[in-house]
């Protein structure tokens, strides 16, 4: 067994590419052009599907599924992504040998990379990308970018990924080694390479060697090979022989297969359970049981509402059910009677990232209302909506047209089933900054696709557990 050294000198390349160029090719394979700032000479290609705006000192590897979903549903001009590199106490095994190849020992090399963060942005607008490339101030670049794009055309997202400083030799080396693990098909945008074994790659002009001598992933540079009788163990990189370094060639954006958001591949029809007669029977029986158990609470709730803020006792708000049909969704009134007038004045304090309105300490809510909401007792009248066939016990959150109109695809999916008294979003949402609306979309669609009796029972059980926990805390 022999070690595979990673030489991090700037002039070293792999298949003719520097780490920064490999970074650009990795993202180009996904239809995304990397655009660093302080790069006025960079040509922003309008044929790219997306543009990844990065600080000129950073390289990143991150999942794109969430990014594509947010871009597809919300269609912001600019999506700011906070990439959290949570890897810690990393190490790699190094095989130490004598010059004649005789094994001496294993060494464990630690690369303490703890809690590194980076900020990147994704846009579909080449003009925004070009403006970013022209920005030359590290400190103010992100502030200038925010000024270019109005707040209502921006969105934010946090993902876990890997962050590398291209000014640090060890980070450059670590990036290429990690890329060998993350990029299964570098031949999509890199020419002149050949697969070796199951997951390793070598330069086409590299000497032939026994493919069984590599246990990948290992990227073997041009003019290099695993010595006869030796075994290479990945993940690892063997840089180009400088005398065999190839000339790199470009790949036209039109030759790259377009990326497709997972959202576009979603089922257009709801799960069979949501349309079955058995589901309707379940809803009716559950609603009758729930009403029988909770009707004794009604006199006390009604009295508390009247004492604090007089009538009306119930609040009916127009919501959309299947096929966009409107109905009045009934609740016990939890807000002051002039709540709608107050909302206009409070709009700037909205803490939600989507069309809905949310404040942690909403001054429109009465004292009785806070208790009812905490225990979810305000939603008890919705079981009458269930009996009338306007709602189900479990389903997407009932919403008005003013909220549903923001994402036609999401609206189409969620309005293919009845809204629910409770649902997946209600039991799983985190209220994380900048993520609430994305979670709402995600969990609504997940429920529509996966709905079943067992999932409904699970959601009901989790809802009851949440209410019981709230009661215990009081």
C-alpha atoms as one frame of an Amber mdcrd trajectory, in Angstrom:
protein
   0.000   0.000   0.000   1.304   3.458  -0.848   0.254   6.905   0.193  -1.220
   9.277  -2.371   0.251  12.705  -1.620  -1.771  15.850  -2.116   0.632  18.589
  -3.190  -1.069  21.923  -2.558   1.302  24.254  -4.403  -0.649  26.737  -6.516
   0.890  25.539  -9.788  -0.319  21.983  -9.237  -3.382  20.891 -11.200  -5.585
  17.881 -11.758  -6.267  17.011 -15.420  -5.092  20.533 -16.171  -7.503  22.241
 -13.740  -6.721  24.238 -10.601  -9.001  23.683  -7.580 -10.902  26.873  -8.463
 -11.455  25.617 -12.014 -12.616  22.230 -10.701 -15.023  24.093  -8.432 -16.442
  25.931 -11.452 -16.717  22.696 -13.486 -18.439  20.878 -10.612 -21.180  23.501
 -10.497 -21.302  23.829 -14.284 -22.227  20.130 -14.413 -25.379  21.194 -12.558
 -26.149  24.032 -14.938 -24.842  26.627 -12.474 -22.150  29.193 -13.243 -19.907
  30.159 -10.323 -19.551  33.936 -10.111 -16.991  35.221  -7.569 -16.883  38.892
  -6.672 -13.831  40.998  -7.581 -13.814  39.290 -10.998 -14.590  42.103 -13.479
 -13.030  40.093 -16.316 -15.461  37.173 -15.828 -17.961  36.650 -18.635 -21.404
  35.882 -17.230 -22.902  33.394 -19.662 -26.620  33.960 -20.215 -27.071  30.321
 -21.226 -26.455  29.148 -17.646 -29.586  28.133 -15.758 -28.474  29.618 -12.438
 -25.631  31.705 -11.037 -23.875  30.885  -7.769 -22.537  34.098  -6.230 -19.601
  33.406  -3.911 -16.938  35.377  -2.145 -13.789  35.218  -4.258 -11.967  33.520
  -1.359 -14.471  30.677  -0.945 -15.353  27.377  -2.556 -18.418  25.431  -1.441
 -19.991  22.012  -1.794 -23.642  21.950  -0.772 -26.864  20.111  -1.666 -29.033
  21.896  -4.207 -32.392  20.161  -3.637 -33.668  22.724  -1.131 -32.278  25.576
  -3.198 -34.114  24.404  -6.311 -37.349  23.869  -4.408 -37.302  27.403  -2.984
 -36.439  28.909  -6.371 -39.219  26.935  -8.025 -41.944  27.774  -5.509 -41.097
  31.305  -4.393 -39.294  32.522  -7.540 -37.140  35.127  -5.753 -34.720  37.238
  -7.788 -32.071  36.405  -5.207 -31.835  33.501  -2.772 -29.248  34.022  -0.027
 -27.941  30.703   1.296 -26.141  30.332   4.623 -23.842  27.311   4.290 -22.916
  25.779   7.658 -19.892  23.475   7.665 -20.448  21.531  10.886 -17.664  19.016
  10.365 -15.343  18.837  13.352 -12.228  16.962  14.341 -11.730  15.668  10.823
  -8.830  13.434  10.147  -7.390  11.250   7.431  -5.139   8.229   7.553  -1.723
   8.750   5.955   0.462   5.788   5.090   4.095   6.552   5.901   6.605   4.567
   3.822  10.337   4.494   3.195  11.680   5.578  -0.223  11.771   1.921  -1.277
   8.041   1.608  -0.517   8.440  -0.368   2.706   5.529   0.292   5.096   6.464
   2.132   8.316   3.241   3.239  10.036  -0.163   4.870   9.765  -0.435   8.509
  10.778  -3.713  10.261  11.604  -3.713  13.836  10.297  -6.323  16.075  11.957
  -7.829  19.020  10.148  -9.757  20.916  12.773 -12.556  22.573  10.824 -15.268
  23.439  13.348 -18.331  25.521  12.753 -17.257  27.317   9.593 -19.927  29.429
   7.900 -20.154  30.977   4.473 -22.738  33.041   2.707 -23.500  32.454  -0.960
 -26.382  33.490  -3.166 -28.221  31.963  -6.106 -29.967  33.929  -8.830 -31.466
  33.370 -12.254 -30.703  36.944 -13.304 -27.418  37.375 -15.254 -27.480  41.123
 -14.573 -27.411  40.530 -10.800 -24.577  38.040 -11.357 -22.656  40.594 -13.399
 -23.102  43.271 -10.738 -21.756  40.843  -8.140 -18.669  40.049 -10.248 -17.874
  43.786 -10.410 -18.072  44.324  -6.654 -14.619  44.821  -5.196 -15.201  45.346
  -1.482 -15.317  42.258   0.732 -16.909  44.102   3.640 -19.667  45.863   1.787
 -20.307  43.493  -1.118 -23.248  41.698   0.506 -24.748  44.978   1.717 -24.520
  46.373  -1.818 -26.140  43.223  -3.195 -29.067  43.586  -0.780 -29.558  47.163
  -1.949 -29.690  45.977  -5.565 -32.505  43.497  -4.875 -35.601  44.702  -2.947
 -36.514  42.782   0.199 -39.732  41.401  -1.309 -37.711  39.848  -4.151 -35.201
  38.143  -1.857 -35.440  34.952   0.127 -33.127  33.149   2.548 -32.244  29.548
   3.274 -29.856  27.651   5.520 -28.193  24.387   4.471 -25.436  22.128   5.743
 -22.461  21.861   3.400 -18.719  22.213   3.124 -16.811  25.491   3.021 -13.219
  25.925   1.814 -10.881  28.922   1.791  -9.025  28.937  -1.505  -6.299  31.074
   0.080  -5.314  28.182   2.374  -3.307  25.314   0.880  -4.780  22.639   3.141
  -8.308  23.790   2.301  -7.572  23.644  -1.431  -6.308  20.104  -1.044  -9.239
  19.119   1.171 -11.671  20.547  -1.369 -10.348  18.412  -4.232 -10.285  15.290
  -2.067 -13.876  15.920  -0.886 -14.894  16.627  -4.468 -13.683  13.150  -5.421
 -16.245  11.777  -2.950 -19.077  14.137  -3.898 -18.784  14.132  -7.709 -19.463
  10.699  -9.150 -19.323  11.783 -12.813 -16.650  14.441 -13.392 -16.610  13.434
 -17.067 -19.853  15.421 -17.498 -17.869  18.665 -17.794 -14.240  17.451 -17.857
 -12.884  15.854 -21.019  -9.848  13.611 -21.389 -10.469  11.401 -18.346 -11.327
   7.710 -17.980 -13.008   5.666 -15.263 -10.817   3.261 -13.331 -12.566   0.541
 -11.376 -15.893   1.441  -9.819 -15.438   5.037  -8.605 -11.953   6.270  -9.547
 -10.856   8.404 -12.491  -7.550   8.990 -14.302  -6.214  11.163 -17.087  -6.566
   9.628 -20.543  -2.815  10.069 -21.126  -1.857   8.364 -17.856   0.119   5.090
 -18.033  -1.972   1.935 -17.860  -2.066   0.122 -14.521  -4.055  -2.619 -12.833
  -7.542  -1.289 -12.009  -7.708  -3.643  -9.036  -4.928  -1.621  -7.409  -7.302
   1.256  -6.589 -10.004   1.307  -3.955 -11.713   4.582  -4.664 -12.715   7.187
  -4.982  -9.278   8.242  -6.235  -8.620  10.914  -8.841  -5.350  10.224 -10.638
  -3.821  13.118 -12.539  -2.472  13.180 -16.067   0.788  11.249 -16.495   0.433
   9.568 -13.102  -0.280   5.950 -12.145  -0.364   3.614  -9.177   3.048   1.863
  -9.052   3.002  -1.815  -9.891   2.466  -3.960  -6.836   1.032  -1.079  -4.828
  -2.547  -0.294  -3.805  -4.137   3.138  -3.582  -6.921   3.741  -1.074  -9.262
   6.700  -1.413 -10.606   9.228  -1.014  -7.396  10.688  -2.396  -5.958  12.718
  -5.243  -2.760  12.256  -7.252  -1.961  15.549  -8.933  -0.829  15.974 -12.559
   2.705  15.262 -13.648   3.714  18.815 -14.704   5.284  17.466 -17.908   2.032
  15.743 -18.882  -0.390  18.486 -17.924  -3.086  18.733 -20.644  -4.667  21.792
 -22.147  -8.186  22.245 -20.840 -11.149  22.718 -23.158 -14.493  24.382 -22.552
 -17.937  22.774 -22.717 -20.934  24.567 -24.170 -23.791  25.177 -21.749 -26.166
  23.765 -24.348 -24.475  20.365 -24.033 -25.270  20.129 -20.310 -28.461  18.355
 -19.272 -30.781  20.904 -17.605 -31.321  20.577 -13.887 -34.865  19.997 -12.730
 -36.292  20.924  -9.345 -37.649  17.978  -7.448 -40.863  19.994  -7.196 -41.407
  19.672 -10.966 -41.211  15.902 -10.678 -43.826  15.686  -7.932 -46.977  13.655
  -8.312 -49.880  15.622  -9.717 -52.466  13.408  -8.020 -53.087  13.014  -4.327
 -52.559   9.714  -2.543 -55.576   7.363  -2.956 -56.427   7.541   0.767 -57.424
  11.213   0.527 -60.183  10.399  -2.002 -61.444   7.138  -0.524 -64.926   6.673
   1.050 -63.213   5.091   4.056 -61.399   8.372   4.702 -64.719  10.289   4.699
 -66.251   7.778   7.123 -63.187   8.131   9.359 -63.544  11.930   9.321 -67.228
  11.823  10.267 -66.764   9.322  13.110 -63.734  11.164  14.501 -65.473  14.561
  14.309 -68.535  13.211  16.134 -66.359  11.735  18.892 -64.337  14.950  19.185
 -67.481  17.077  19.448 -69.031  14.755  22.015 -65.915  15.027  24.183 -65.402
  18.787  23.820 -68.947  20.240  23.785 -68.940  20.457  27.644 -66.091  22.995
  27.277 -68.105  25.319  25.032 -70.048  27.180  27.779 -66.838  28.040  29.657
 -65.016  29.174  26.498 -68.009  31.240  25.350 -68.333  32.910  28.763 -64.615
  33.798  28.860 -64.746  35.379  25.379 -67.851  37.463  26.196 -66.454  38.681
  29.548 -63.207  39.929  27.995 -64.329  41.367  24.648 -68.078  40.792  24.264
 -69.456  39.255  21.084 -69.031  37.744  18.509 -68.023  34.387  19.938 -67.067
  32.688  16.702 -64.925  33.935  13.869 -65.540  32.687  10.336 -62.884  33.342
   7.701 -63.115  32.441   4.020 -60.710  29.632   3.119 -60.268  27.420   0.062
 -61.032  23.692  -0.021 -60.828  21.186  -2.885 -60.787  22.702  -6.387 -60.540
  26.181  -4.887 -64.102  26.239  -3.559 -64.466  28.732  -0.711 -66.040  28.028
   2.663 -66.161  29.699   6.053 -63.657  28.109   8.412 -64.968  28.544  11.954
 -62.954  29.173  15.105 -63.531  30.544  18.557 -62.613  34.237  18.318 -59.156
  34.811  19.811 -58.496  38.380  18.616 -59.919  41.773  19.481 -62.784  42.911
  17.299 -60.632  45.527  15.515 -57.884  43.005  14.697 -58.063  43.531  10.932
 -57.518  47.278  11.305 -54.588  46.622  13.642 -52.993  44.197  11.163 -52.348
  46.953   8.620 -50.336  48.900  11.194 -48.405  45.780  12.276 -47.500  44.495
   8.812 -43.916  45.746   9.077 -43.432  43.616  12.184 -44.444  40.412  10.380
 -42.057  37.610  11.417 -43.192  35.113   8.777 -41.239  34.707   5.539 -44.218
  33.967   3.314 -47.659  35.447   2.648 -49.037  34.534   6.074 -48.851  36.944
   9.037 -47.181  35.894  12.294 -45.894  37.676  15.386 -44.619  35.882  18.466
 -46.281  38.475  20.708 -49.202  39.561  18.564 -51.002  42.483  20.328 -54.236
  41.635  18.487 -54.717  38.446  20.520 -56.840  38.626  23.658 -55.777  37.074
  26.956 -58.392  34.355  26.573 -57.272  33.917  22.979 -53.687  33.212  23.997
 -54.840  30.369  26.219 -57.153  28.970  23.553 -54.401  29.074  20.928 -51.833
  27.551  23.245 -54.137  24.596  23.870 -55.502  24.642  20.282 -59.034  24.906
  21.679 -59.846  27.751  19.301 -60.021  25.243  16.436 -62.668  22.988  18.008
 -65.536  24.462  15.894 -63.719  23.233  12.774 -65.060  19.763  13.516 -68.405
  21.128  12.303 -66.639  22.012   9.029 -65.472  18.384   8.925 -69.064  17.133
   9.297 -70.198  19.463   6.489 -67.514  17.944   4.202 -65.513  21.163   3.848
 -62.522  19.890   5.829 -60.889  16.673   6.992 -59.470  15.858  10.403 -55.975
  15.784   8.887 -54.765  17.720   5.860 -52.991  20.879   4.703 -53.600  24.048
   6.710 -56.793  25.779   5.481 -55.743  28.978   3.719 -57.434  31.802   1.814
 -56.821  32.569  -1.852 -54.605  35.503  -0.862 -52.046  32.992   0.495 -52.551
  30.152  -1.974 -52.026  32.339  -5.048 -48.287  32.729  -4.388 -47.324  29.265
  -5.675 -49.618  27.851  -8.383 -48.006  24.386  -8.264 -48.278  24.224  -4.485
 -51.873  25.487  -4.634 -52.753  22.816  -7.196 -51.376  20.048  -4.983 -52.804
  21.175  -1.638 -56.257  21.956  -3.052 -56.522  18.444  -4.451 -57.436  17.351
  -0.894 -59.570  18.814   1.880 -57.742  21.042   4.376 -57.329  19.620   7.861
 -57.976  20.602  11.462 -54.377  19.498  12.030 -51.606  18.453   9.680 -47.983
  17.607   9.065 -46.882  21.248   9.042 -48.491  21.925  12.402 -46.558  19.131
  14.129 -43.215  19.568  12.336 -42.700  23.286  11.690 -39.713  24.818  13.401
 -40.526  28.548  13.025 -36.898  28.888  11.908 -36.012  32.316  10.601 -36.594
  32.506   6.858 -37.838  28.918   6.586 -41.450  28.882   7.775 -43.081  29.307
   4.376 -40.710  26.795   2.785 -41.579  24.279   5.505 -45.273  24.947   4.960
 -44.917  24.134   1.247 -42.751  21.108   1.922 -44.981  19.467   4.514 -48.229
  20.196   2.665 -46.947  18.492  -0.469 -45.373  15.644   1.487 -48.743  14.963
   3.094 -50.619  15.082  -0.226 -48.209  12.529  -1.702 -47.969  10.174   1.274
 -51.384  10.425   2.963 -52.603   7.194   4.541 -54.666   6.083   7.511 -51.481
   5.398   9.477 -50.031   8.826   8.705 -53.327  10.451   9.785 -53.304   8.501
  13.059 -49.672   9.489  13.641 -50.438  13.194  13.084 -53.481  13.020  15.373
 -51.421  11.330  18.081 -48.634  13.937  17.789 -51.205  16.748  17.953 -52.763
  15.318  21.111 -49.272  14.951  22.594 -48.524  18.605  21.806 -51.746  19.756
  23.484 -51.041  17.552  26.519 -47.545  19.018  26.748 -48.954  22.541  26.628
 -51.402  21.671  29.410 -48.606  20.215  31.544 -46.516  23.382  31.128 -49.402
  25.509  32.333
